[in-house]
Amino acid sequence: MPKRKYDAFGIGNALVDIVFDASDEFIAKHGIEKGITTLVDEETQDALIKELHIDHNQMQCGGSAANSIIAVNQFGGKCYYACRVANDDHGHFYLDDLQRTGVDTIYKHSTTPDGITGKCLVMVTSDASRTMQTFLGITSDFSKKEIDTTALKDSEYLYIEGYLVTSETGREAMRFAKEIAEHHGVKTSLTFSDPSMVKYFGDHMREIIGNGVDLLFCNEEEALLYTGKNDIFEAREALKKIAKTFAITMGKNGAIIFDGDTFIDIEPYPVKAIDTVGAGDMFAGAFIYGISHQHSMAEAGKIASLASSKVVTQYGPRLQWHQAKDIINHLFEQ
């Protein structure tokens, strides 16, 4: 069978990520709960933006699934991203940035709808903690209308962002994309995205998973919450019932990969983290690149572990292009 056009077809929120340093005092002053993602209205977000005097050097197109899809491309893959942005300055910036990364999408500037593009303010404190305030804007209406079925059918993997589970139209899009993928032999993958998605939308998440997925990404906390287990060894056994393969990231303790037969421990790469934004997204993207480019799951785990260790030593969810190439050279071309 000939190789499909895309390594992965991602669906998720389209958010312009705006990253900046913040002190604990700044966060406390504005009554923001540290270390979590909070949905806010446009007025609240705009007030912070005006106070911070943010410039374009601190902006990137993002959203959890977008970060992963871009990572696949940076390593040498080819991806498509289904998203929803508006015909405004931030929407134009988003599409231009996405195009620079080589990711395909259905939109051109002239075809974007009226509205306001979503933005995520990422406040990074000196302990590398990330605190995010997100205004979803037009991406809150993401629906199956944004899914190009022709591109999806020509993909190796469907990659679903768990954050979409919070809206009715988002869940409809998740179900629709999964059904199309299963019908056309496209492998399905899902990331839980955040512990809050499992904690507060667990029933909806179970509905989306349905008869299972081919590949699941989660962190240790999400695995425990979803399975209701108190021990990661019990949780990983329970996850076998819903995913043919999966990866559980465990921060400084590395990761656990289940390849459909055995468990593989992925060693961490010790580093001094300054910004943990996008570490899980990078792990997923690098892993998908690996398994779609003739690497074993163990090898893909090594790529993902090294990539995520690199990304936390700098600001933002992306590597530089040369860093991605250096990782592959370091691991496999010595």
Contacts in CASP RR format, 6 or more apart in sequence:
PFRMAT RR
TARGET T0000
AUTHOR 0000-0000-0000
METHOD contacts of the structure
MODEL  1
MPKRKYDAFGIGNALVDIVFDASDEFIAKHGIEKGITTLVDEETQDALIK
ELHIDHNQMQCGGSAANSIIAVNQFGGKCYYACRVANDDHGHFYLDDLQR
TGVDTIYKHSTTPDGITGKCLVMVTSDASRTMQTFLGITSDFSKKEIDTT
ALKDSEYLYIEGYLVTSETGREAMRFAKEIAEHHGVKTSLTFSDPSMVKY
FGDHMREIIGNGVDLLFCNEEEALLYTGKNDIFEAREALKKIAKTFAITM
GKNGAIIFDGDTFIDIEPYPVKAIDTVGAGDMFAGAFIYGISHQHSMAEA
GKIASLASSKVVTQYGPRLQWHQAKDIINHLFEQ
3 156 0 8 1.000
4 154 0 8 1.000
4 155 0 8 1.000
4 156 0 8 1.000
4 186 0 8 1.000
5 78 0 8 1.000
5 151 0 8 1.000
5 154 0 8 1.000
5 155 0 8 1.000
6 78 0 8 1.000
6 79 0 8 1.000
6 80 0 8 1.000
6 104 0 8 1.000
6 151 0 8 1.000
6 154 0 8 1.000
6 155 0 8 1.000
6 156 0 8 1.000
7 72 0 8 1.000
7 77 0 8 1.000
7 78 0 8 1.000
7 79 0 8 1.000
7 155 0 8 1.000
7 156 0 8 1.000
7 157 0 8 1.000
7 288 0 8 1.000
7 289 0 8 1.000
7 292 0 8 1.000
7 293 0 8 1.000
8 68 0 8 1.000
8 69 0 8 1.000
8 72 0 8 1.000
8 79 0 8 1.000
8 80 0 8 1.000
8 155 0 8 1.000
8 156 0 8 1.000
8 157 0 8 1.000
8 158 0 8 1.000
8 159 0 8 1.000
8 189 0 8 1.000
8 285 0 8 1.000
8 288 0 8 1.000
8 292 0 8 1.000
9 79 0 8 1.000
9 80 0 8 1.000
9 81 0 8 1.000
9 82 0 8 1.000
9 151 0 8 1.000
9 152 0 8 1.000
9 155 0 8 1.000
9 157 0 8 1.000
9 158 0 8 1.000
9 159 0 8 1.000
9 177 0 8 1.000
9 181 0 8 1.000
9 186 0 8 1.000
10 65 0 8 1.000
10 68 0 8 1.000
10 69 0 8 1.000
10 79 0 8 1.000
10 80 0 8 1.000
10 81 0 8 1.000
10 82 0 8 1.000
10 158 0 8 1.000
10 159 0 8 1.000
10 160 0 8 1.000
10 161 0 8 1.000
11 65 0 8 1.000
11 81 0 8 1.000
11 82 0 8 1.000
11 83 0 8 1.000
11 142 0 8 1.000
11 146 0 8 1.000
11 147 0 8 1.000
11 158 0 8 1.000
11 159 0 8 1.000
11 160 0 8 1.000
11 161 0 8 1.000
11 164 0 8 1.000
11 173 0 8 1.000
11 174 0 8 1.000
11 177 0 8 1.000
12 63 0 8 1.000
12 64 0 8 1.000
12 65 0 8 1.000
12 66 0 8 1.000
12 81 0 8 1.000
12 82 0 8 1.000
12 83 0 8 1.000
12 139 0 8 1.000
12 142 0 8 1.000
12 160 0 8 1.000
12 161 0 8 1.000
12 162 0 8 1.000
12 163 0 8 1.000
12 164 0 8 1.000
13 63 0 8 1.000
13 64 0 8 1.000
13 65 0 8 1.000
13 66 0 8 1.000
13 83 0 8 1.000
13 118 0 8 1.000
13 136 0 8 1.000
13 139 0 8 1.000
13 142 0 8 1.000
13 161 0 8 1.000
13 163 0 8 1.000
13 164 0 8 1.000
14 61 0 8 1.000
14 62 0 8 1.000
14 63 0 8 1.000
14 66 0 8 1.000
14 81 0 8 1.000
14 83 0 8 1.000
14 84 0 8 1.000
14 85 0 8 1.000
14 91 0 8 1.000
14 94 0 8 1.000
14 117 0 8 1.000
14 118 0 8 1.000
14 139 0 8 1.000
14 142 0 8 1.000
15 61 0 8 1.000
15 62 0 8 1.000
15 63 0 8 1.000
15 66 0 8 1.000
15 118 0 8 1.000
15 119 0 8 1.000
15 120 0 8 1.000
15 134 0 8 1.000
15 136 0 8 1.000
15 139 0 8 1.000
16 59 0 8 1.000
16 60 0 8 1.000
16 61 0 8 1.000
16 62 0 8 1.000
16 90 0 8 1.000
16 91 0 8 1.000
16 93 0 8 1.000
16 94 0 8 1.000
16 117 0 8 1.000
16 118 0 8 1.000
16 119 0 8 1.000
16 120 0 8 1.000
17 59 0 8 1.000
17 60 0 8 1.000
17 61 0 8 1.000
17 62 0 8 1.000
17 63 0 8 1.000
17 119 0 8 1.000
17 120 0 8 1.000
17 122 0 8 1.000
17 277 0 8 1.000
17 316 0 8 1.000
17 317 0 8 1.000
18 49 0 8 1.000
18 54 0 8 1.000
18 58 0 8 1.000
18 59 0 8 1.000
18 119 0 8 1.000
18 120 0 8 1.000
18 121 0 8 1.000
18 122 0 8 1.000
19 58 0 8 1.000
19 60 0 8 1.000
19 122 0 8 1.000
19 124 0 8 1.000
19 275 0 8 1.000
19 277 0 8 1.000
19 315 0 8 1.000
19 316 0 8 1.000
20 52 0 8 1.000
20 54 0 8 1.000
20 58 0 8 1.000
20 121 0 8 1.000
20 122 0 8 1.000
20 123 0 8 1.000
20 124 0 8 1.000
21 123 0 8 1.000
21 124 0 8 1.000
21 125 0 8 1.000
22 123 0 8 1.000
22 124 0 8 1.000
22 125 0 8 1.000
22 131 0 8 1.000
23 125 0 8 1.000
23 126 0 8 1.000
24 34 0 8 1.000
24 125 0 8 1.000
26 123 0 8 1.000
27 34 0 8 1.000
27 123 0 8 1.000
27 125 0 8 1.000
27 131 0 8 1.000
28 34 0 8 1.000
30 48 0 8 1.000
32 38 0 8 1.000
32 123 0 8 1.000
32 131 0 8 1.000
32 133 0 8 1.000
33 131 0 8 1.000
34 125 0 8 1.000
34 129 0 8 1.000
34 131 0 8 1.000
35 129 0 8 1.000
35 130 0 8 1.000
35 131 0 8 1.000
35 132 0 8 1.000
36 131 0 8 1.000
36 132 0 8 1.000
36 196 0 8 1.000
37 132 0 8 1.000
37 133 0 8 1.000
37 134 0 8 1.000
37 194 0 8 1.000
37 196 0 8 1.000
38 132 0 8 1.000
38 133 0 8 1.000
38 134 0 8 1.000
39 134 0 8 1.000
39 135 0 8 1.000
39 136 0 8 1.000
40 133 0 8 1.000
40 134 0 8 1.000
40 135 0 8 1.000
41 135 0 8 1.000
42 116 0 8 1.000
42 135 0 8 1.000
42 137 0 8 1.000
44 133 0 8 1.000
44 135 0 8 1.000
45 119 0 8 1.000
45 121 0 8 1.000
45 133 0 8 1.000
45 135 0 8 1.000
48 121 0 8 1.000
48 133 0 8 1.000
49 119 0 8 1.000
49 121 0 8 1.000
56 93 0 8 1.000
59 93 0 8 1.000
60 97 0 8 1.000
60 316 0 8 1.000
60 317 0 8 1.000
60 318 0 8 1.000
61 70 0 8 1.000
61 93 0 8 1.000
61 94 0 8 1.000
61 95 0 8 1.000
61 97 0 8 1.000
61 98 0 8 1.000
61 101 0 8 1.000
62 70 0 8 1.000
62 94 0 8 1.000
62 120 0 8 1.000
62 317 0 8 1.000
63 120 0 8 1.000
63 161 0 8 1.000
63 163 0 8 1.000
63 281 0 8 1.000
64 161 0 8 1.000
64 162 0 8 1.000
64 163 0 8 1.000
64 191 0 8 1.000
64 193 0 8 1.000
64 278 0 8 1.000
64 281 0 8 1.000
65 81 0 8 1.000
65 159 0 8 1.000
65 160 0 8 1.000
65 161 0 8 1.000
65 191 0 8 1.000
65 281 0 8 1.000
66 81 0 8 1.000
66 83 0 8 1.000
66 98 0 8 1.000
66 103 0 8 1.000
67 278 0 8 1.000
67 281 0 8 1.000
67 282 0 8 1.000
67 317 0 8 1.000
67 318 0 8 1.000
68 159 0 8 1.000
68 191 0 8 1.000
68 281 0 8 1.000
68 282 0 8 1.000
68 284 0 8 1.000
68 285 0 8 1.000
68 288 0 8 1.000
69 79 0 8 1.000
69 80 0 8 1.000
69 81 0 8 1.000
69 103 0 8 1.000
69 159 0 8 1.000
69 285 0 8 1.000
70 79 0 8 1.000
70 98 0 8 1.000
70 101 0 8 1.000
70 103 0 8 1.000
70 318 0 8 1.000
71 281 0 8 1.000
71 282 0 8 1.000
71 284 0 8 1.000
71 285 0 8 1.000
71 286 0 8 1.000
71 289 0 8 1.000
71 307 0 8 1.000
71 318 0 8 1.000
71 319 0 8 1.000
71 324 0 8 1.000
72 78 0 8 1.000
72 79 0 8 1.000
72 285 0 8 1.000
72 286 0 8 1.000
72 288 0 8 1.000
72 289 0 8 1.000
72 292 0 8 1.000
73 79 0 8 1.000
73 101 0 8 1.000
73 102 0 8 1.000
73 103 0 8 1.000
74 101 0 8 1.000
74 318 0 8 1.000
74 319 0 8 1.000
74 321 0 8 1.000
74 324 0 8 1.000
75 285 0 8 1.000
75 286 0 8 1.000
75 289 0 8 1.000
75 290 0 8 1.000
75 293 0 8 1.000
75 303 0 8 1.000
75 307 0 8 1.000
75 324 0 8 1.000
75 327 0 8 1.000
75 328 0 8 1.000
76 289 0 8 1.000
76 293 0 8 1.000
76 324 0 8 1.000
77 289 0 8 1.000
77 292 0 8 1.000
77 293 0 8 1.000
78 102 0 8 1.000
78 104 0 8 1.000
79 103 0 8 1.000
79 104 0 8 1.000
80 103 0 8 1.000
80 104 0 8 1.000
80 105 0 8 1.000
80 148 0 8 1.000
80 151 0 8 1.000
80 152 0 8 1.000
80 155 0 8 1.000
81 98 0 8 1.000
81 103 0 8 1.000
81 104 0 8 1.000
81 105 0 8 1.000
82 105 0 8 1.000
82 106 0 8 1.000
82 146 0 8 1.000
82 147 0 8 1.000
82 148 0 8 1.000
82 151 0 8 1.000
82 152 0 8 1.000
82 177 0 8 1.000
83 105 0 8 1.000
83 107 0 8 1.000
83 139 0 8 1.000
83 142 0 8 1.000
83 146 0 8 1.000
84 113 0 8 1.000
84 138 0 8 1.000
84 139 0 8 1.000
84 141 0 8 1.000
84 142 0 8 1.000
84 143 0 8 1.000
84 146 0 8 1.000
85 91 0 8 1.000
85 94 0 8 1.000
85 95 0 8 1.000
85 107 0 8 1.000
85 112 0 8 1.000
85 117 0 8 1.000
85 118 0 8 1.000
85 138 0 8 1.000
85 139 0 8 1.000
86 112 0 8 1.000
86 113 0 8 1.000
86 114 0 8 1.000
86 115 0 8 1.000
86 116 0 8 1.000
86 117 0 8 1.000
86 118 0 8 1.000
86 137 0 8 1.000
86 138 0 8 1.000
87 109 0 8 1.000
87 112 0 8 1.000
87 113 0 8 1.000
87 114 0 8 1.000
87 115 0 8 1.000
88 115 0 8 1.000
88 116 0 8 1.000
88 117 0 8 1.000
90 116 0 8 1.000
90 117 0 8 1.000
90 118 0 8 1.000
90 119 0 8 1.000
91 112 0 8 1.000
91 117 0 8 1.000
92 109 0 8 1.000
92 112 0 8 1.000
94 117 0 8 1.000
95 105 0 8 1.000
95 107 0 8 1.000
95 108 0 8 1.000
95 109 0 8 1.000
95 112 0 8 1.000
98 105 0 8 1.000
104 151 0 8 1.000
106 146 0 8 1.000
106 148 0 8 1.000
106 151 0 8 1.000
113 138 0 8 1.000
115 137 0 8 1.000
115 138 0 8 1.000
116 135 0 8 1.000
116 137 0 8 1.000
116 138 0 8 1.000
117 137 0 8 1.000
117 138 0 8 1.000
117 139 0 8 1.000
118 134 0 8 1.000
118 135 0 8 1.000
118 136 0 8 1.000
118 137 0 8 1.000
118 138 0 8 1.000
118 139 0 8 1.000
119 134 0 8 1.000
119 135 0 8 1.000
119 137 0 8 1.000
120 132 0 8 1.000
120 133 0 8 1.000
120 134 0 8 1.000
120 135 0 8 1.000
121 132 0 8 1.000
121 133 0 8 1.000
121 134 0 8 1.000
122 130 0 8 1.000
122 131 0 8 1.000
122 132 0 8 1.000
122 277 0 8 1.000
122 316 0 8 1.000
123 130 0 8 1.000
123 131 0 8 1.000
123 132 0 8 1.000
123 133 0 8 1.000
124 130 0 8 1.000
124 131 0 8 1.000
124 274 0 8 1.000
124 275 0 8 1.000
124 277 0 8 1.000
124 315 0 8 1.000
125 131 0 8 1.000
128 273 0 8 1.000
128 274 0 8 1.000
128 275 0 8 1.000
128 276 0 8 1.000
128 312 0 8 1.000
129 276 0 8 1.000
130 275 0 8 1.000
130 276 0 8 1.000
130 277 0 8 1.000
140 167 0 8 1.000
141 167 0 8 1.000
141 169 0 8 1.000
142 164 0 8 1.000
142 167 0 8 1.000
142 169 0 8 1.000
142 170 0 8 1.000
142 173 0 8 1.000
143 169 0 8 1.000
143 170 0 8 1.000
143 172 0 8 1.000
143 173 0 8 1.000
144 169 0 8 1.000
144 172 0 8 1.000
144 173 0 8 1.000
144 176 0 8 1.000
144 177 0 8 1.000
146 173 0 8 1.000
147 173 0 8 1.000
147 176 0 8 1.000
147 177 0 8 1.000
147 180 0 8 1.000
149 180 0 8 1.000
152 158 0 8 1.000
152 177 0 8 1.000
152 180 0 8 1.000
152 181 0 8 1.000
152 184 0 8 1.000
152 186 0 8 1.000
153 180 0 8 1.000
153 184 0 8 1.000
153 186 0 8 1.000
155 181 0 8 1.000
155 186 0 8 1.000
156 186 0 8 1.000
156 187 0 8 1.000
156 292 0 8 1.000
157 186 0 8 1.000
157 187 0 8 1.000
157 188 0 8 1.000
157 189 0 8 1.000
157 214 0 8 1.000
157 215 0 8 1.000
157 288 0 8 1.000
157 292 0 8 1.000
158 177 0 8 1.000
158 178 0 8 1.000
158 181 0 8 1.000
158 186 0 8 1.000
158 187 0 8 1.000
158 188 0 8 1.000
158 189 0 8 1.000
159 189 0 8 1.000
159 190 0 8 1.000
159 191 0 8 1.000
159 284 0 8 1.000
159 288 0 8 1.000
160 174 0 8 1.000
160 177 0 8 1.000
160 178 0 8 1.000
160 188 0 8 1.000
160 189 0 8 1.000
160 190 0 8 1.000
160 191 0 8 1.000
160 208 0 8 1.000
161 191 0 8 1.000
161 193 0 8 1.000
162 174 0 8 1.000
162 190 0 8 1.000
162 191 0 8 1.000
162 192 0 8 1.000
162 193 0 8 1.000
162 194 0 8 1.000
162 197 0 8 1.000
162 205 0 8 1.000
163 193 0 8 1.000
163 194 0 8 1.000
163 197 0 8 1.000
164 170 0 8 1.000
164 171 0 8 1.000
164 173 0 8 1.000
164 174 0 8 1.000
165 171 0 8 1.000
165 174 0 8 1.000
165 197 0 8 1.000
165 201 0 8 1.000
165 202 0 8 1.000
165 204 0 8 1.000
165 205 0 8 1.000
165 208 0 8 1.000
166 197 0 8 1.000
166 201 0 8 1.000
171 204 0 8 1.000
171 207 0 8 1.000
171 208 0 8 1.000
174 208 0 8 1.000
175 207 0 8 1.000
175 208 0 8 1.000
178 188 0 8 1.000
178 208 0 8 1.000
178 213 0 8 1.000
180 186 0 8 1.000
181 187 0 8 1.000
181 188 0 8 1.000
182 188 0 8 1.000
187 214 0 8 1.000
187 215 0 8 1.000
188 212 0 8 1.000
188 213 0 8 1.000
188 214 0 8 1.000
188 215 0 8 1.000
189 213 0 8 1.000
189 214 0 8 1.000
189 215 0 8 1.000
189 216 0 8 1.000
189 217 0 8 1.000
189 284 0 8 1.000
189 288 0 8 1.000
190 208 0 8 1.000
190 209 0 8 1.000
190 213 0 8 1.000
190 215 0 8 1.000
190 216 0 8 1.000
190 217 0 8 1.000
191 216 0 8 1.000
191 217 0 8 1.000
191 218 0 8 1.000
191 281 0 8 1.000
191 284 0 8 1.000
192 198 0 8 1.000
192 205 0 8 1.000
192 216 0 8 1.000
192 217 0 8 1.000
192 218 0 8 1.000
192 219 0 8 1.000
192 222 0 8 1.000
192 226 0 8 1.000
194 222 0 8 1.000
195 219 0 8 1.000
195 221 0 8 1.000
195 222 0 8 1.000
195 225 0 8 1.000
197 205 0 8 1.000
197 222 0 8 1.000
198 205 0 8 1.000
198 218 0 8 1.000
198 222 0 8 1.000
198 225 0 8 1.000
198 226 0 8 1.000
199 225 0 8 1.000
202 226 0 8 1.000
205 226 0 8 1.000
209 242 0 8 1.000
210 242 0 8 1.000
212 242 0 8 1.000
212 243 0 8 1.000
212 244 0 8 1.000
213 242 0 8 1.000
213 243 0 8 1.000
213 244 0 8 1.000
214 243 0 8 1.000
214 244 0 8 1.000
214 245 0 8 1.000
215 243 0 8 1.000
215 244 0 8 1.000
215 245 0 8 1.000
215 246 0 8 1.000
215 247 0 8 1.000
215 288 0 8 1.000
216 239 0 8 1.000
216 242 0 8 1.000
216 243 0 8 1.000
216 245 0 8 1.000
216 246 0 8 1.000
216 247 0 8 1.000
217 246 0 8 1.000
217 247 0 8 1.000
217 249 0 8 1.000
217 280 0 8 1.000
217 283 0 8 1.000
217 284 0 8 1.000
217 287 0 8 1.000
218 226 0 8 1.000
218 239 0 8 1.000
218 246 0 8 1.000
218 247 0 8 1.000
218 248 0 8 1.000
218 249 0 8 1.000
219 248 0 8 1.000
219 249 0 8 1.000
219 250 0 8 1.000
219 251 0 8 1.000
219 280 0 8 1.000
220 232 0 8 1.000
220 248 0 8 1.000
220 249 0 8 1.000
220 250 0 8 1.000
220 251 0 8 1.000
223 229 0 8 1.000
223 232 0 8 1.000
223 235 0 8 1.000
223 236 0 8 1.000
223 239 0 8 1.000
223 248 0 8 1.000
224 230 0 8 1.000
224 232 0 8 1.000
224 235 0 8 1.000
226 235 0 8 1.000
226 239 0 8 1.000
227 234 0 8 1.000
227 235 0 8 1.000
227 238 0 8 1.000
227 239 0 8 1.000
228 235 0 8 1.000
228 238 0 8 1.000
229 235 0 8 1.000
229 238 0 8 1.000
232 248 0 8 1.000
232 250 0 8 1.000
232 256 0 8 1.000
235 248 0 8 1.000
236 246 0 8 1.000
236 248 0 8 1.000
236 256 0 8 1.000
236 258 0 8 1.000
236 263 0 8 1.000
239 246 0 8 1.000
239 248 0 8 1.000
239 258 0 8 1.000
240 258 0 8 1.000
240 260 0 8 1.000
243 258 0 8 1.000
244 260 0 8 1.000
245 257 0 8 1.000
245 258 0 8 1.000
245 259 0 8 1.000
245 260 0 8 1.000
245 297 0 8 1.000
246 257 0 8 1.000
246 258 0 8 1.000
247 255 0 8 1.000
247 256 0 8 1.000
247 257 0 8 1.000
247 258 0 8 1.000
247 283 0 8 1.000
247 284 0 8 1.000
247 287 0 8 1.000
247 301 0 8 1.000
247 304 0 8 1.000
248 255 0 8 1.000
248 256 0 8 1.000
248 257 0 8 1.000
249 255 0 8 1.000
249 279 0 8 1.000
249 280 0 8 1.000
249 283 0 8 1.000
249 308 0 8 1.000
250 256 0 8 1.000
251 268 0 8 1.000
251 279 0 8 1.000
252 268 0 8 1.000
252 270 0 8 1.000
253 268 0 8 1.000
254 265 0 8 1.000
254 266 0 8 1.000
254 267 0 8 1.000
254 268 0 8 1.000
254 305 0 8 1.000
255 265 0 8 1.000
255 266 0 8 1.000
255 268 0 8 1.000
255 283 0 8 1.000
255 301 0 8 1.000
255 304 0 8 1.000
255 305 0 8 1.000
256 263 0 8 1.000
256 264 0 8 1.000
256 265 0 8 1.000
256 266 0 8 1.000
257 263 0 8 1.000
257 264 0 8 1.000
257 266 0 8 1.000
257 297 0 8 1.000
257 298 0 8 1.000
257 300 0 8 1.000
257 301 0 8 1.000
258 264 0 8 1.000
259 296 0 8 1.000
259 297 0 8 1.000
259 298 0 8 1.000
264 297 0 8 1.000
264 298 0 8 1.000
264 301 0 8 1.000
266 298 0 8 1.000
266 301 0 8 1.000
266 302 0 8 1.000
266 304 0 8 1.000
266 305 0 8 1.000
267 305 0 8 1.000
268 305 0 8 1.000
268 309 0 8 1.000
269 305 0 8 1.000
269 306 0 8 1.000
269 309 0 8 1.000
269 310 0 8 1.000
270 309 0 8 1.000
271 309 0 8 1.000
271 310 0 8 1.000
271 312 0 8 1.000
271 313 0 8 1.000
272 313 0 8 1.000
273 312 0 8 1.000
273 313 0 8 1.000
274 312 0 8 1.000
274 313 0 8 1.000
274 314 0 8 1.000
274 315 0 8 1.000
275 312 0 8 1.000
275 314 0 8 1.000
275 315 0 8 1.000
275 316 0 8 1.000
276 312 0 8 1.000
277 315 0 8 1.000
277 316 0 8 1.000
277 317 0 8 1.000
278 311 0 8 1.000
278 316 0 8 1.000
278 317 0 8 1.000
279 308 0 8 1.000
279 311 0 8 1.000
279 312 0 8 1.000
280 308 0 8 1.000
281 317 0 8 1.000
282 304 0 8 1.000
282 307 0 8 1.000
282 308 0 8 1.000
282 311 0 8 1.000
282 317 0 8 1.000
282 318 0 8 1.000
282 319 0 8 1.000
283 304 0 8 1.000
283 305 0 8 1.000
283 307 0 8 1.000
283 308 0 8 1.000
284 304 0 8 1.000
285 304 0 8 1.000
285 307 0 8 1.000
286 300 0 8 1.000
286 301 0 8 1.000
286 303 0 8 1.000
286 304 0 8 1.000
286 306 0 8 1.000
286 307 0 8 1.000
286 308 0 8 1.000
286 327 0 8 1.000
287 300 0 8 1.000
287 301 0 8 1.000
287 303 0 8 1.000
287 304 0 8 1.000
288 300 0 8 1.000
289 300 0 8 1.000
289 303 0 8 1.000
290 299 0 8 1.000
290 300 0 8 1.000
290 301 0 8 1.000
290 303 0 8 1.000
290 304 0 8 1.000
291 297 0 8 1.000
291 300 0 8 1.000
295 303 0 8 1.000
299 331 0 8 1.000
299 332 0 8 1.000
302 331 0 8 1.000
303 327 0 8 1.000
303 328 0 8 1.000
303 331 0 8 1.000
306 327 0 8 1.000
306 330 0 8 1.000
306 331 0 8 1.000
307 319 0 8 1.000
307 324 0 8 1.000
307 327 0 8 1.000
310 319 0 8 1.000
310 323 0 8 1.000
310 327 0 8 1.000
311 317 0 8 1.000
311 318 0 8 1.000
311 319 0 8 1.000
319 327 0 8 1.000
END
